[in-house]
Amino acid sequence: MADKTVEDFFEIVSRRYEKGSIIITSNRSINEWDKVFIDKTLTTAVVDRLMHHCSVIEIKGESYRFKKKD
């Protein structure tokens, strides 16, 4: 992701932090986010805010889109 995109994402999360709910879906584990986002400092800040007071639901298995593709 470009630096500006990461900054924008951080801005959204920061403004919403402790004011309301955020639902995020990802096909990457949180441990992999530092490989997606270029700026490790911003990545850490975003993850800290998202993980504070959160519930993580991990779904494993084959994608329903791929099952219906055949």
Secondary structure, DSSP 8 states (H G I E B T S, - for coil): --HHHHHHHHHHHHHHTTTS------SS-GGGHHHHSS-HHHHHHHHHHHHTT-------S--HHHHHH-
